[in-house]
Amino acid sequence: MTTQEIKLSKALENGMGFSCQMCGGCCRGFNEGEVYLYKEDILRLAQHLNLKGNSGFKKFAERYLKAIDDSFFWKEPKAERRKPYKFKTLVFKFTGDDERCHFLLGNECTVHSYRPYQCKCFPFWHILVTSRKNYVNYSKKCPGLKESLVKKVGEYYSAEQILSRATEEYEIEKKYFLEMKKHDFDIYKVYPFLPKNFVEEENKIK
C-alpha cells in the first residue's frame, strides 16, 4: 500500500463525530491488540521519565517494552505485486491481571501528553478508516465509536483530518519497515540500546 492508496470508507467521506468515553478499554490487553511504539515514541516517553542516553533507554525497554512478530506489505519498484515481509517490532508490555498499560491509573493515562502516536491517532488507524467492517467490529469494544455510529455524536472530524492522521500512522510504520529492511531486519541495529538477548528473552515469556 502507498499513501495514495489510503482511501476512506464511504461511511467517513463526510467526516464523523467521535469523543473518547474514558473507559480505559483500549489501554488494557486481554488479547485485544498491541500498542506499537516507534523510535520517536520511545525517545519522547523515556525522556519524560528522565531516562536518558543509551542506559536510560535500556532501562525503559526492560521495564515497559517487549518484542513481537510483525509484518508489512511492500512492493519493490520493478515488482508486479506487493509481498509480505516479517520482522520484529516493539510494543508495550502490559501488567496486572487486567493486562493494563503501565501508565494507566484508574481509567486515565498518566503520560497523555507523551503517549505513542498509535494512542494519539485512535480511532483513525488506517485499518479502521479504510474498512467500514473493521470500524463496526471495533465499535463493539469501544463505547466512543459505538456512540459515533449509533447516535452520530461526538467532536466532529473532517474527512481531511481523518485521512491526515491515518496517513501519518501509515508513514510511521513504513519508515520503521524501511529502516529495518535497510539493516537486514536486525532490530538491534535499529535500536542499539536494547538489552542483549532482549528479543530472545521476550520470546521465552510467550
C-alpha positions in Angstrom: 0.0 0.0 0.0 1.2 3.5 -0.7 -0.1 6.7 0.8 -2.1 7.4 -2.4 -4.0 4.1 -1.9 -5.3 5.1 1.6 -8.9 5.8 0.9 -11.6 6.4 3.5 -14.6 4.1 3.5 -17.8 5.7 2.2 -19.2 6.0 5.7 -16.5 8.5 6.6 -16.4 10.6 3.4 -18.3 13.4 5.1 -16.3 13.1 8.3 -17.6 11.8 11.6 -18.1 12.6 15.3 -16.0 10.9 18.0 -15.4 11.6 21.6 -13.4 9.3 24.0 -15.6 8.0 26.8 -12.6 7.5 29.1 -13.5 3.8 29.6 -9.8 2.8 29.6 -10.6 -0.3 27.5 -8.1 0.5 24.7 -5.4 0.7 27.4 -6.0 -2.9 28.5 -4.9 -6.0 26.8 -6.9 -9.2 27.0 -5.6 -10.2 23.6 -7.4 -7.2 22.0 -4.2 -6.0 20.4 -0.9 -4.3 21.0 0.3 -0.7 21.4 3.1 -0.3 19.0 6.0 2.1 19.7 8.5 3.6 17.3 11.7 5.5 17.8 10.1 8.9 18.3 7.6 7.4 20.8 10.3 5.8 22.8 12.6 8.8 22.9 9.7 11.1 24.0 8.4 8.8 26.7 11.9 7.9 28.1 13.0 11.5 28.3 9.7 12.4 30.0 10.5 9.7 32.6 14.1 11.2 32.9 15.6 8.0 31.4 18.2 9.5 29.0 21.0 8.2 27.0 21.5 4.5 26.0 21.5 3.4 29.6 18.2 5.2 30.2 16.6 3.8 27.0 17.8 0.3 28.0 16.0 0.7 31.4 12.9 1.9 29.6 13.0 -1.2 27.3 13.4 -3.6 30.2 10.6 -2.1 32.2 8.0 -1.3 29.6 8.7 -3.0 26.2 8.5 -6.4 24.6 9.3 -7.6 21.0 6.6 -9.2 18.9 6.3 -10.5 15.3 5.1 -8.0 12.8 4.6 -7.8 9.0 4.4 -5.2 6.3 3.4 -5.5 2.6 5.8 -3.8 0.3 6.1 -3.5 -3.5 9.6 -3.1 -4.9 9.9 -0.5 -7.7 10.1 -3.2 -10.5 7.9 -5.8 -8.9 4.5 -6.7 -10.2 2.9 -7.0 -6.8 3.4 -6.5 -3.1 4.8 -9.1 -0.9 4.8 -9.5 2.9 7.9 -9.0 5.0 8.1 -10.4 8.5 10.2 -8.9 11.3 10.3 -7.8 14.9 8.8 -4.7 16.4 8.4 -3.1 19.8 5.2 -2.8 21.8 4.1 -2.0 25.3 4.5 -4.8 27.9 1.2 -4.9 29.8 0.9 -5.6 33.5 -1.5 -7.0 36.1 -4.5 -9.4 35.8 -6.3 -6.9 33.6 -3.2 -6.6 31.3 -3.2 -2.9 31.5 -0.7 -0.3 30.3 1.9 0.6 33.0 0.9 4.2 32.6 -2.9 3.7 33.2 -4.1 4.9 36.6 -7.8 4.0 37.0 -9.1 4.9 33.6 -6.7 7.8 33.0 -3.4 7.9 31.1 -0.7 9.4 33.3 1.5 10.2 30.3 -1.2 11.5 28.0 0.8 14.4 26.5 3.7 12.0 25.7 1.7 8.9 24.6 2.6 6.9 21.5 1.2 8.1 18.2 -0.9 4.9 17.9 -2.8 6.0 21.1 -3.0 9.6 19.9 -4.2 8.6 16.4 -7.1 6.3 17.6 -9.7 5.7 16.2 -8.3 7.0 12.9 -6.0 4.0 12.3 -5.8 3.2 8.6 -7.0 -0.3 9.1 -10.2 1.1 10.6 -11.0 4.1 8.5 -10.5 2.3 5.2 -12.9 -0.5 6.1 -16.4 0.0 7.5 -16.4 -3.6 8.5 -13.4 -3.2 10.7 -14.8 0.1 12.1 -18.1 -1.5 13.0 -16.4 -4.5 14.6 -14.2 -2.3 16.7 -17.2 -0.2 17.8 -18.4 -3.3 19.7 -15.4 -2.8 22.0 -15.3 1.0 22.1 -18.2 3.0 23.5 -16.9 6.1 21.8 -17.1 4.5 18.4 -20.5 3.0 19.2 -21.8 6.4 20.1 -20.5 7.8 16.8 -22.1 5.1 14.7 -25.4 4.8 16.5 -26.2 8.3 17.7 -23.9 10.2 15.4 -22.5 12.3 18.2 -19.0 13.5 19.3 -16.4 16.0 18.4 -16.5 16.5 14.6 -13.5 15.4 12.5 -13.5 16.2 8.7 -12.5 13.7 6.1 -9.3 15.6 5.6 -8.4 15.4 9.3 -9.2 11.7 9.4 -7.1 10.9 6.3 -4.2 13.0 7.6 -4.0 11.0 10.8 -4.4 7.7 9.1 -1.7 8.7 6.6 0.7 9.8 9.3 0.2 6.5 11.1 1.0 4.5 7.9 4.0 6.7 7.2 5.4 6.0 10.6 5.0 2.2 10.1 6.6 2.5 6.6 9.5 4.4 7.9 10.2 1.7 10.5 9.9 -1.0 8.0 12.3 0.6 5.5 14.8 1.2 8.3 14.5 -2.5 9.4 14.9 -3.6 5.8 18.0 -1.4 5.4 19.5 -3.2 8.3 18.5 -6.7 7.2 15.7 -6.7 9.7 18.1 -6.7 12.7 16.2 -4.9 15.4 19.4 -4.4 17.5 20.9 -2.3 14.7 17.8 -0.1 14.6 17.6 0.1 18.4 21.2 -0.3 19.7 20.1 0.4 23.3 18.1 -2.8 23.6 19.5 -5.2 26.2 21.4 -8.2 24.9 19.2 -11.1 24.1 16.1 -8.9 24.5 14.2 -10.5 21.7 15.1 -14.0 22.7 14.1 -13.4 26.3 10.8 -11.9 25.3 10.1 -14.9 23.2 10.6 -17.2 26.2 7.8 -15.3 28.0 5.2 -16.3 25.4 
